[in-house]
Amino acid sequence: MKGILLGAAVGYVLGARAGRERYEQIARAFHAVADHPAVQGAAGIVRAKVSEKTGFGRRSEARTNGHRPDPVIPRANAT
């Protein structure tokens, strides 16, 4: 039983080290693509289109924690 636990512990440690290196490699590649100006521009266009169609992402909603403020109803007899 101790041999199984020791083998599992050694495998975990060695796998975690190799896994971390691979994770860092993938993360660097992702950030290189995500930080590219063309990708940033496309993401901005997509955000604008989604905001236009759904109303999500507007600045006024961000300041009100995602809740739309009550509409202002003008008075009927305003002078």
N, C-alpha and C positions, 0 to 999 in steps of 0.2 A: 504493500500500500504506500509506504514512504517513497518507493521508487517512482510510482506513478505521479505522486504529488511533486517530487523533485523534477521529474521530466516535464511536467506541465509548467512548473515555475520557470525552468530554464527556457522552454519553448516560448513562453509568454514574453520573457525579457528579450530574447533574441528577435522575436517577431515584432515587438514594440519598437526596437531600435531600427530595424529595416523598414517598418511601417512609417515611422516618423520621417525618415529620409525621403521615402516615396511621397508622403503627404506634402512635404516642403517643396518637392519638385513640381508636383501638380499645382500647388498654391502659387508658386512663382509663375508658372505658365498661365494660369488663370488671370493673375494680376497684370501680366504683360499684355494680354488680350483686352482685358477690361479697361485698362488705362489708355489704350490706343485712341487717338482723337476721332477716328472714323466711328469707332464703337460708341464713344461718348456722344457724338452727334446723332447717331441713329437712336440711341437710348433716349435722348432729349425729344426727338420727334415722336417716338412711341409714347412717352409720358404725356406729351401735349395732346396727342390724338385720344388717348385713354381719358384724360381729364376732360377733353371736349365732349366726348360721347357719354361719359358716366357722371361727370361732376366731381369725381374723386381727385384729390391732389390740389385743390384750390387753396390759395394762401389764407383766405378768410376762414375756411374750415379748419385749417391747421391750427389757427389761433384759438379756436373754440373747441378743441379736442374732438374734432370730427363731427360735431353737431352743427347743423345749419342754424344760423340765428333766425329768430322770428321775422317774418316779412314786415316791412313798414307799410301800413295801409294809410293812404292819405285821407285827410278829412274831406267830407263831402262839401262842406261850406267854407273851405279855406279861402282866405282873401289874399 
